Each structure stands twice: as structure tokens, then as C-alpha cells.
Amino acid sequence: MTRPLEGIRIVDLSTVFSGPMATTLLCDQGAEVVKVESPEGDTTRQIGPSKAGLSATYIAANRGKRNLALDLKSPAARPVLHALLARADVLVENFRPGVMDRLGLADADLAAAYPRLVRLSITGFGADGPRAGDKAYDAVVQAVGGVAASQRDPVTGDPVILASTVSDKVTALTAAQAVTAALLARARDGRGRRVEVAMLDATLAFQWPDAMYNHVFIDEPPPAMPEFGANQRPWRTRDGFVATMVPQNAEFAAMCAALGRPDIAADPRFVDLPARYRNGKALRALLEPLMASFDTATLEAEFRARGAALGRLNEKAQVLDDPQVLHNRALVALDHGAAGRVRVARAAARFDGQPQLPPRGAAHLGEHGAELLRELGFDDTAIAELAAAGVLRLPRG
């Protein structure tokens, strides 16, 4: 089966998570991605456990790409980069505003030289404004964008930074979708476009439907509701934890029946979803001892039989063996040479029923440098000169 993005070429100048995860998704869907990395290497090469010179985080965020280690600050690197761009469909970068200009890659010049090129720019806070020049990492954007304020320690009430790069990841998904939209537009009119995605903007859009619902109405706003998910925490069972959501009245009644207390569904305090939100603490106090009186397997069976949603809380290692995860083949093993086999989560979308599997693992720093430059027309002498000058880094040994 032909992958949907087969034939699309992407030059990826991005680092860490937001850009690399976007291009990895596009790579899984068939695009050819060349990651142009600094000779010092991407920060993610140092995050997480490492084996045979590759970190787990780098593999997950950069699988499938060919790698070129090039010092973009050196003028000698520009002919190489422009040779790549001359045959590319998409350029991706996540530098702070102004960096591309200083590298001699101003957007107006790129648009003039490569009119069909889609140029994706990911920033932390936007291309301009009071924070445009600030460094932005995931935790900082979680703080500014309200994610931390949406998660509260149940004991102290203090805001919590999620132990996951949620702002980076939602930015990556937003960016990948925007790139495909720009490519579709180019197919119609032949024109490349500049696409801008700010991590802050992507995070706010992600937050708005639920976590920010008390801030939607502007004119004569209705009374505020308790914050979404304020009482939405795992339930302790006799042998573990579960999570449930029962927003519909029929589902709520089914849950109460599964717990052996159908009368709770008739309590005026819990008659509909808004009432259950307003009286969430009282409801939780009623349900906690009931949940704790069952073992997890019995709860799963009872909820399933009555059509109410419930899932056991998997610890991270248990996710690997979850029956549905195994059935979906959501995790795949890649042969990674000296590192042995590695496990990654495949791209979630299927096309005509077929999963889009990673084409290969992640590359060592500069692994494809000589190969790529030869494809671009550089001879061995030119390659050796670039390497000797420190502009091009080739694999050691």
C-alpha cells in the first residue's frame, strides 16, 4: 500500500519535541525526512535511558529520518542546505524569532527562491509580542497556558506541571495537520505557504473546550460551574485503581446499578450532569467506599455488562501487556542494530485498515551525511573539506 505522504520531502531543522514529533508523524505517513542537526546533537539525545549511543527519547521522537549533522551558523553550510531545499516540499524549524534571518534564511528569501516550499515555523509564544524572544520549553508553556492551573494537587490545591510534555505534543499534532493542509492547498494552486504555530496558541486551543469553559461567555456570563474534572480522580478498588466517566444520565444510572446502589441515581442532588458537577464532592464521598468494596475485575465486568465506561489503571509496565493494546498492535518493535530491538508507539491513524509503521529506527548523529551530500552532487573532496572545517560532522569510527 502506498503511504499517503509518499514522495513528499521534508527538511527538518527542529529540535527537542515540538518539531521533531511533527515530522516523525509525517515520516510514518510516508514522507522522506532529513533531520539537519547541529554537530553537538539534539538535546533529546541526552534524555532518558541510552544504549549504543541512542537515547530512548531520541528514538521515539526521530525514528525514520535520515540524519545530517551540519553547523548552520557557518556560511559554508548554506550551499548544502540550499541544495536540500531545492528538492524539498517542506521546511520545518522551531527556532526563536529572528534566528532564521541570522542564518541567512529569511522567509521572504525562501519564498522567492522556492515558491512551492511549505515553511513551517514553530515558536514558543509567537512571532512577535512581549514574550516572542523568550525561551520556551514545555513546562513554561504549561504554566503560562493554564495547563498547570487546571491540574491541582488534591491535598494542597497547588497547581501541578504534568509529567508529560503535553504542550510540545499538542503543538506537534497541530503542526503536522497544518503542514498537510498547506500541502493540499499547494496541490490546488501550486503555491507554498508559511505556516506558523505557537506552542502557547496550540496549548490554549487544546485547553479551551473543557479546562477553560468558565471563560467562554463574555456578555452577561452565566454562573460559573465547578472546574471540569475537579473530582475526576482514580477510584481505589480492593486490588488497584480504576477510572470512569459517566456523563449521560443512563450511564450514571448504570454505574450506580453496577455498584449495587441504583437509588443514588434518583437522588435529587445527582439528577443530571450539571447537578452532579455542583455536588461532585458529595457524590465522590458516596461512591468511594462502594468502589473500594469491589475488586477491579468484578468492576470491569459489572460496568461492561451495564454499558458504563470504566478502565483499570495500568501502571506503565502494564500498558505493554494490555489486551487491547496488544490487539491493536499499537506498539511495534524495531531492529536497532547494536541497541537491539526497541519498542515504539506507531502512528495512530490507519489508512484503508493498514497501520503506518515506522520505516526505520533513529539515526546516529551525522549517520547519513556523506550519503546525502553525494546525492546532492558534492564530491568526496568537498565532503572531506566540510568535515575538516567542522561544518559537517560524520559518524566516528
TABEL-V16510 format. One record per residue. SS is DSSP state (@ for helix, = for strand, . for the rest). OMEGA is omega in whole degrees, 0 to 359 (none if undefined). Layout:
# TABEL-V16510
((SS	OMEGA) (SS	OMEGA))
This chain:
# TABEL-V16510
((.	178) (.	178) (.	188) (.	181) (.	180) (.	181) (.	177) (.	181) (=	183) (=	171) (=	187) (=	177) (.	190) (.	182) (.	177) (.	189) (.	194) (@	178) (@	181) (@	180) (@	175) (@	182) (@	175) (@	177) (@	179) (@	177) (@	177) (@	182) (.	169) (.	181) (.	172) (=	184) (=	171) (=	177) (=	177) (=	189) (=	177) (.	178) (.	177) (.	178) (.	178) (.	179) (@	183) (@	174) (@	182) (@	183) (.	177) (.	180) (.	185) (=	178) (=	178) (.	175) (.	181) (=	177) (=	178) (@	181) (@	180) (@	179) (@	183) (@	185) (@	186) (@	181) (.	172) (.	185) (.	167) (=	190) (=	177) (=	179) (=	190) (=	178) (.	184) (.	179) (.	180) (.	176) (@	181) (@	180) (@	188) (@	176) (@	179) (@	182) (@	180) (@	175) (@	175) (@	183) (@	181) (.	180) (.	185) (.	173) (.	186) (=	170) (=	181) (=	174) (=	176) (.	176) (.	172) (.	180) (.	179) (.	183) (@	181) (@	177) (@	181) (@	177) (.	182) (.	184) (.	179) (.	186) (@	179) (@	179) (@	179) (@	180) (@	180) (@	183) (@	186) (.	188) (.	179) (.	185) (.	171) (=	183) (=	179) (=	177) (=	176) (=	176) (=	178) (.	187) (.	181) (.	184) (.	179) (.	181) (.	189) (.	181) (.	187) (.	183) (.	182) (.	170) (.	182) (.	170) (.	189) (@	183) (@	180) (@	180) (@	173) (@	181) (@	184) (@	185) (.	174) (.	180) (@	180) (@	179) (@	179) (@	179) (.	184) (=	173) (.	185) (.	181) (.	186) (.	185) (.	180) (.	175) (=	185) (.	170) (.	180) (.	179) (.	179) (.	183) (.	188) (@	180) (@	174) (@	186) (@	179) (@	174) (@	179) (@	179) (@	178) (@	182) (@	180) (@	178) (@	181) (@	178) (@	180) (@	176) (@	179) (@	177) (@	176) (@	178) (@	179) (@	178) (@	181) (@	185) (@	176) (.	187) (.	173) (.	182) (.	169) (=	178) (=	180) (=	176) (=	174) (=	178) (@	179) (@	181) (@	179) (@	179) (@	179) (@	178) (@	178) (@	183) (@	200) (@	187) (.	186) (.	185) (.	183) (.	186) (@	176) (@	182) (@	181) (.	185) (.	182) (.	184) (.	180) (.	184) (.	176) (.	178) (.	180) (.	175) (.	170) (.	183) (.	180) (.	176) (.	183) (.	179) (.	184) (.	178) (.	177) (.	176) (=	176) (=	173) (.	180) (.	186) (.	179) (.	180) (=	174) (=	173) (=	179) (=	170) (=	182) (.	185) (.	182) (.	182) (@	180) (@	179) (@	178) (@	178) (@	179) (@	178) (@	181) (@	178) (@	180) (@	180) (.	179) (.	180) (.	180) (@	181) (@	182) (@	181) (@	180) (@	180) (.	182) (@	180) (@	187) (@	190) (.	178) (.	186) (@	178) (@	179) (@	179) (@	175) (@	183) (@	184) (.	185) (@	182) (@	179) (@	179) (@	180) (@	179) (@	177) (@	189) (@	185) (@	179) (@	178) (@	178) (@	184) (@	181) (.	181) (.	167) (.	188) (@	183) (@	179) (@	177) (@	179) (@	182) (@	181) (@	179) (@	181) (@	182) (@	183) (@	177) (.	176) (.	185) (=	176) (=	176) (=	174) (=	178) (.	178) (.	165) (.	189) (@	181) (@	180) (@	178) (@	185) (.	184) (.	178) (.	185) (@	181) (@	176) (@	178) (@	180) (@	181) (@	186) (.	183) (.	178) (=	183) (=	179) (=	177) (=	173) (=	186) (.	174) (@	184) (@	179) (@	183) (.	178) (=	176) (=	182) (=	176) (=	173) (=	180) (.	174) (.	189) (.	186) (.	171) (=	177) (=	186) (.	177) (.	184) (=	176) (=	176) (.	185) (.	177) (.	182) (.	181) (.	177) (.	180) (.	185) (.	168) (.	183) (.	179) (.	188) (.	185) (.	186) (@	182) (@	180) (@	182) (@	181) (@	176) (@	178) (@	181) (.	176) (.	177) (.	179) (.	185) (@	178) (@	179) (@	179) (@	180) (@	180) (@	178) (@	179) (@	181) (@	180) (.	181) (.	179) (.	181) (=	176) (=	177) (.	181) (.	178) (.	176) (.	none))
